[in-house]
Amino acid sequence: MPVLSILSRNDAQFDAKISHILSRGQSQDQAVEEVVRTILEDVQQHGDEALIRYTSRFDNLDLNATGLALNGGTIEACRSEISTRQYQALERAAANIRSFHERQKRNSWMEQDPVNGNILGQRYRPLDSVGIYVPGGKAAYPSSVLMNAIPAQVAGVERIVMVVPTPDGYVNPAVMVAAHIAGVSEIYRVGGAQAVGALAYGTQTIAPVDKIVGPGNIYVATAKRMVFGRVDIDMIAGPSEILIIADRGADPRHIAIDMLSQAEHDELASAVLITDCEELAQKTAKALEDELAILPRRDIARKSLESYGAIIVVPDLLEAARVSNQIAPEHLELSVADPFWLLHAIKHAGAIFMGYHTSEAVGDYIAGPNHVLPTGGTARFFSPLNVDDFVKKSSLVYYTPMGLEEVARDVEILTAMEGLDAHGRSVSYRVRK
């Protein structure tokens, strides 16, 4: 039996399937919340001492012996542990990421009314400090270091702090080299909810930051949600997902491999194909079986596909776009002959990969756009991580005496409607005087 059966847009179970895909990962685990709340309170009260205890318990590491901070010598030594070709790939990715995000920078502005001389404007300033959470151990992601640190650096953030667990003392060399390339030098060997607490509240060693970004497990994600308000966060990222719109010209094996590139992440990941070609749907279902047979993480990928995967046949590509907009996927591939024509029908997606030759992995690793993307349908209102996430805006208002007199009566009327007399008097008194 194939891992995925073909579903028609008109099937009775279609809406239930889409709802099931969108609802995955949304439930909040009360037990996890209680554990995280205890850890955060402990870190807030006991600082470094709490970090030392939790790191000993969860990472089998004595921070009294190693110290919290990773020093420059350790970071420099990591350079020799990766190959020249690996270093060059990281540098090339970093250059592309930097170039793309440089285009996102905004300038402050002011405009003066030529009649009365009033000035209005907006001022952009970078955040003072940002904390980047990086998963540790052997399953680490140097690409995420680049994606989180470089936009902050482009925005002008002066202090960028990285926290990364080092279980059993293992320091991932690729992560350290990526941090060096991205210009991050303040790095602490701590992870989990306790690291989030340290960044939010500060400890004797780690000064607090203004914003926390970066991926993590359910404990990290829950901790970020709980400290939001004390600090800003990027987003609460859910399980990974890909949706592919394909026409009859697409290669079914390419599509199957791309679907598995997300399904192999974890059992809650989602991979969906929407096509107007029944033959392509059938061939892709067969290619999925073939590719699963040789995939090292086949058990995880199969469970993901069985639970949250789908192959959907629709009458035409515009209907495919409508279904895609309903799902609002994290990654959207337009594997069609003319992706620029279809693009006009797409309203919601985190990142859009266009054409037969543009796999999601190209965008995630080397192209330059950020791979920190909204999941679980939140692309309806969230955007990828970008330079704007690391700046804040202040409104500028300057009124001349003539300008104030012109609006005084309107202010008095509006403030009286809300019963805020002192607000009105703050204008009328100036005008009378």
Beta strands, then each sheet from edge to edge (+ up, - down):
strand 1: 6-8
strand 2: 109-112
strand 3: 119-126
strand 4: 129-133
strand 5: 159-163
strand 6: 186-188
strand 7: 211-213
strand 8: 232-233
strand 9: 241-246
strand 10: 270-275
strand 11: 310-313
strand 12: 331-335
strand 13: 351-354
strand 14: 391-398
sheet 1: 1+ 11+ 10+ 9+ 12+ 13+
sheet 2: 2+ 3- 14+
sheet 3: 6+ 5+ 4+ 7+ 8+
end
